[in-house]
Amino acid sequence: MVPPPGKGVLIPHSRQPGRSVGSRLFDVLFAFRPGRARLTLADLTRETGLPHATVHRLAGELVQAGALERAPDGAFTVGLRLWRLGTLAPLSAPLRTTALPFMDDLHTALRQHVQLSVLVGTEAVLVERLSAGNAVDVISRLGGRLPLHSSGVGKVLLAHAEPELLEQIIAQGLPAYTERTVTDPTRLRALLAECHETGVAVVREETTPGVDSVATRVLNANGEVVAALSVVVAAGSVDLRAVRPAVIASGLAVSRGLGWHPSAEVRACPQR
């Protein structure tokens, strides 16, 4: 069927003519994401929309370069060289290096999950986590994403983001992950206003049943909230009021390590 005048056929991005080899390599690499860390050749072909022969050739080149690794069964995973490169990102490298000693102290004291997250788009991305073997099961994974309206780190980041982001989140809808998820915009605004004032969010079973968290902000030398630090525990296992001062102290210590001073005005999270 001939398309109407001015209504050309929509060509998938991966099949558009004139695209460079580099852009197609990125298509293959970006097919990997949290929950999709192990992909077959068929998976990569489906995810990228590229021809099977092209994906086979590009994946082979990435394996040779060490960006991908191939298991004996043929499945692909992210290679060590690519992982090392990712740890050098300007956002995460100084932040993680500064935060890890204080996260380790919290982890040693509580033997629970200690997490560090940053704002990316409309989600909180987990850039570091320390966990004990007997810690409560959680949905988040390193490199994974958490909702802003229902997680501890998410609430901290959302409370300190530009106002337009909150309006966007509300307009998209506030999914109820559990019976305790705050889905009323008026109540959410009130909680975020309190979090902006105190720098702390306390969340009880809003993202995962049986899981509570206490989160606080991390600031840089300019006073920008660049991350959120949290402790995640089994609901009722500890008194969250007792955990709160330790989490706050750790967040302040990380902030000072990044050059923050109490005289600095608290500024919005950088948008990424």
VEXDREN-2710 file (C-alpha; in Angstrom, 1 decimal):
% VEXDREN-2710
k/r/px/py/pz
1/MET/0.0/0.0/0.0
2/VAL/1.4/3.4/-1.0
3/PRO/1.5/5.8/2.0
4/PRO/-0.5/9.1/1.6
5/PRO/1.4/12.2/0.5
6/GLY/3.6/13.4/3.3
7/LYS/3.0/10.3/5.4
8/GLY/6.2/8.3/4.8
9/VAL/6.7/4.9/6.3
10/LEU/8.1/5.0/9.8
11/ILE/11.5/3.2/9.9
12/PRO/12.7/1.8/13.2
13/HIS/15.6/3.7/14.6
14/SER/17.9/0.7/14.4
15/ARG/17.1/0.3/10.7
16/GLN/17.4/3.9/9.6
17/PRO/19.9/4.3/6.8
18/GLY/23.2/6.2/7.3
19/ARG/23.6/5.1/10.9
20/SER/27.2/4.5/11.9
21/VAL/28.7/1.2/13.1
22/GLY/29.3/2.9/16.5
23/SER/25.6/3.7/16.9
24/ARG/24.7/0.1/16.2
25/LEU/27.3/-1.1/18.7
26/PHE/25.6/1.2/21.3
27/ASP/22.3/-0.4/20.4
28/VAL/23.8/-3.8/21.4
29/LEU/25.4/-2.6/24.6
30/PHE/22.3/-0.7/25.7
31/ALA/20.2/-3.8/25.3
32/PHE/21.6/-4.8/28.7
33/ARG/19.9/-3.3/31.7
34/PRO/18.7/-4.3/35.2
35/GLY/16.7/-7.5/34.9
36/ARG/18.2/-8.1/31.4
37/ALA/21.9/-8.7/32.3
38/ARG/22.1/-12.0/30.4
39/LEU/21.0/-12.0/26.8
40/THR/21.2/-14.6/24.0
41/LEU/21.8/-13.6/20.4
42/ALA/18.1/-13.9/19.7
43/ASP/17.4/-11.6/22.6
44/LEU/19.9/-9.0/21.3
45/THR/18.4/-9.2/17.8
46/ARG/14.9/-8.7/19.2
47/GLU/16.0/-5.9/21.6
48/THR/17.9/-3.9/19.0
49/GLY/15.8/-4.6/15.9
50/LEU/19.0/-5.1/13.9
51/PRO/19.4/-8.0/11.4
52/HIS/20.6/-11.2/13.0
53/ALA/23.8/-11.3/11.0
54/THR/24.6/-7.8/12.1
55/VAL/24.1/-8.5/15.7
56/HIS/26.2/-11.7/15.5
57/ARG/29.1/-9.7/14.0
58/LEU/28.8/-6.7/16.4
59/ALA/28.5/-9.0/19.5
60/GLY/31.6/-10.9/18.4
61/GLU/33.6/-7.7/18.1
62/LEU/32.4/-6.6/21.5
63/VAL/33.5/-9.9/23.0
64/GLN/36.9/-9.6/21.4
65/ALA/37.2/-6.1/22.9
66/GLY/36.3/-7.3/26.3
67/ALA/33.1/-5.2/26.4
68/LEU/31.0/-8.3/26.5
69/GLU/31.6/-11.9/27.7
70/ARG/30.1/-15.0/26.2
71/ALA/29.2/-18.0/28.4
72/PRO/29.6/-21.6/27.3
73/ASP/25.9/-21.8/26.5
74/GLY/26.2/-18.8/24.1
75/ALA/24.6/-16.1/26.3
76/PHE/26.2/-12.7/26.6
77/THR/26.9/-10.6/29.7
78/VAL/28.6/-7.3/30.3
79/GLY/32.4/-7.7/30.2
80/LEU/34.8/-6.7/33.0
81/ARG/36.5/-4.0/30.9
82/LEU/33.1/-2.3/30.3
83/TRP/32.2/-2.5/33.9
84/ARG/35.5/-0.9/34.9
85/LEU/34.9/1.9/32.5
86/GLY/31.4/2.5/34.0
87/THR/32.9/3.0/37.5
88/LEU/34.9/5.9/36.2
89/ALA/31.8/8.0/35.4
90/PRO/32.3/11.5/36.8
91/LEU/29.0/11.2/38.7
92/SER/29.6/8.0/40.5
93/ALA/33.3/7.7/41.0
94/PRO/34.0/10.5/43.5
95/LEU/30.6/9.9/45.1
96/ARG/31.1/6.2/45.6
97/THR/34.7/6.5/46.8
98/THR/33.7/9.1/49.4
99/ALA/30.5/7.3/50.5
100/LEU/31.8/3.8/50.8
101/PRO/33.6/4.1/54.2
102/PHE/30.6/5.6/55.8
103/MET/28.3/3.1/54.2
104/ASP/30.5/0.4/55.5
105/ASP/30.2/1.8/59.0
106/LEU/26.4/1.7/58.8
107/HIS/26.5/-1.8/57.3
108/THR/28.7/-3.0/60.1
109/ALA/26.5/-1.5/62.8
110/LEU/23.2/-2.6/61.4
111/ARG/23.9/-5.7/59.2
112/GLN/21.2/-4.6/56.7
113/HIS/21.1/-3.0/53.3
114/VAL/22.9/0.3/52.9
115/GLN/22.1/2.0/49.5
116/LEU/23.3/5.0/47.6
117/SER/21.2/6.3/44.8
118/VAL/21.2/9.2/42.3
119/LEU/18.4/10.9/40.3
120/VAL/18.3/9.9/36.6
121/GLY/15.3/11.1/34.7
122/THR/12.2/10.1/36.6
123/GLU/13.7/7.4/38.7
124/ALA/16.3/6.8/41.5
125/VAL/19.2/4.7/40.2
126/LEU/21.2/2.6/42.7
127/VAL/24.9/3.2/42.2
128/GLU/26.2/1.4/45.3
129/ARG/24.9/-1.1/47.9
130/LEU/26.3/-3.1/50.8
131/SER/24.2/-6.0/52.0
132/ALA/24.4/-8.7/54.7
133/GLY/23.6/-12.3/53.8
134/ASN/20.6/-12.3/56.2
135/ALA/19.2/-8.9/55.2
136/VAL/15.6/-8.6/54.1
137/ASP/14.8/-9.4/50.4
138/VAL/14.4/-6.3/48.3
139/ILE/13.5/-5.6/44.7
140/SER/16.4/-3.2/44.0
141/ARG/19.7/-4.3/42.5
142/LEU/22.9/-2.5/41.8
143/GLY/22.3/-0.4/38.7
144/GLY/18.6/-0.9/39.1
145/ARG/15.9/1.8/39.4
146/LEU/13.5/2.7/42.1
147/PRO/10.3/4.8/42.0
148/LEU/10.6/8.3/43.3
149/HIS/7.3/8.5/45.1
150/SER/7.4/5.3/47.1
151/SER/11.1/4.6/48.0
152/GLY/13.1/6.3/50.7
153/VAL/15.9/7.4/48.4
154/GLY/13.3/8.3/45.8
155/LYS/11.4/10.6/48.2
156/VAL/14.6/12.4/49.2
157/LEU/15.6/13.0/45.6
158/LEU/12.1/14.0/44.5
159/ALA/11.8/16.4/47.5
160/HIS/15.0/18.2/46.4
161/ALA/14.4/18.2/42.6
162/GLU/13.0/21.0/40.6
163/PRO/9.2/21.4/41.1
164/GLU/8.5/20.5/37.5
165/LEU/9.6/16.9/38.2
166/LEU/7.1/16.4/40.9
167/GLU/4.3/17.6/38.6
168/GLN/5.5/15.2/36.0
169/ILE/5.5/12.3/38.4
170/ILE/2.0/13.1/39.6
171/ALA/0.7/13.6/36.1
172/GLN/2.1/10.2/35.1
173/GLY/0.2/8.6/38.0
174/LEU/1.3/7.3/41.4
175/PRO/1.2/3.5/41.2
176/ALA/0.4/1.6/44.4
177/TYR/3.1/-1.0/44.9
178/THR/1.6/-2.0/48.3
179/GLU/-1.4/-1.1/50.5
180/ARG/0.8/1.5/52.2
181/THR/2.1/3.3/49.1
182/VAL/1.2/7.0/49.2
183/THR/-0.8/7.7/46.1
184/ASP/-2.6/10.8/47.1
185/PRO/-0.9/13.9/45.6
186/THR/-1.8/16.2/48.5
187/ARG/-0.3/13.8/51.1
188/LEU/2.8/13.2/48.9
189/ARG/3.4/16.9/48.6
190/ALA/3.2/17.3/52.4
191/LEU/5.6/14.4/52.9
192/LEU/8.1/15.9/50.4
193/ALA/7.9/19.3/51.9
194/GLU/8.8/17.8/55.3
195/CYS/11.6/15.8/53.7
196/HIS/13.0/19.0/52.1
197/GLU/12.9/20.7/55.4
198/THR/14.6/17.9/57.4
199/GLY/16.6/16.2/54.7
200/VAL/15.2/12.8/55.8
201/ALA/12.6/10.4/54.5
202/VAL/11.1/7.5/56.5
203/VAL/9.2/5.0/54.4
204/ARG/7.3/2.0/55.8
205/GLU/6.4/-0.8/53.4
206/GLU/5.6/1.5/50.4
207/THR/7.5/-0.2/47.7
208/THR/7.8/-3.7/49.1
209/PRO/5.7/-5.4/51.8
210/GLY/7.7/-6.0/54.9
211/VAL/10.5/-3.5/54.0
212/ASP/11.1/-0.2/55.7
213/SER/13.8/2.4/55.0
214/VAL/15.4/5.6/56.3
215/ALA/17.0/7.9/53.7
216/THR/18.9/11.2/53.8
217/ARG/20.4/13.6/51.4
218/VAL/24.0/13.9/50.2
219/LEU/25.2/17.3/49.1
220/ASN/28.2/18.6/47.1
221/ALA/30.3/21.7/47.6
222/ASN/27.7/23.8/45.8
223/GLY/24.9/22.6/48.1
224/GLU/23.3/20.5/45.4
225/VAL/21.6/17.3/46.5
226/VAL/23.6/14.8/44.4
227/ALA/22.5/11.6/46.0
228/ALA/20.4/9.9/48.6
229/LEU/21.8/7.5/51.2
230/SER/19.5/4.9/52.9
231/VAL/19.3/2.0/55.2
232/VAL/16.8/-0.7/54.2
233/VAL/15.5/-3.1/56.9
234/ALA/12.8/-5.6/57.6
235/ALA/9.7/-3.9/58.9
236/GLY/9.6/-4.0/62.7
237/SER/13.1/-5.4/63.0
238/VAL/14.6/-2.1/64.3
239/ASP/13.3/1.2/65.7
240/LEU/13.5/3.6/62.8
241/ARG/13.8/6.5/65.2
242/ALA/17.0/5.0/66.5
243/VAL/18.4/4.4/63.1
244/ARG/17.6/7.9/61.8
245/PRO/20.5/9.8/63.6
246/ALA/23.1/7.4/62.3
247/VAL/21.8/7.7/58.7
248/ILE/21.8/11.5/59.0
249/ALA/25.3/11.6/60.4
250/SER/26.6/9.4/57.6
251/GLY/24.9/11.6/55.0
252/LEU/26.5/14.7/56.5
253/ALA/29.9/13.0/56.6
254/VAL/29.7/12.0/52.9
255/SER/28.6/15.5/52.1
256/ARG/31.6/17.0/53.9
257/GLY/33.8/14.6/52.0
258/LEU/32.4/16.1/48.8
259/GLY/33.2/19.6/49.9
260/TRP/29.9/20.6/51.4
261/HIS/29.8/23.1/54.3
262/PRO/26.8/23.8/56.5
263/SER/26.8/27.5/55.4
264/ALA/26.0/26.3/51.8
265/GLU/22.4/26.8/50.7
266/VAL/20.6/23.5/49.8
267/ARG/20.1/23.4/46.1
268/ALA/18.0/21.2/43.7
269/CYS/19.2/17.9/42.4
270/PRO/21.0/18.2/39.1
271/GLN/18.8/16.8/36.3
272/ARG/20.2/13.9/34.2
END
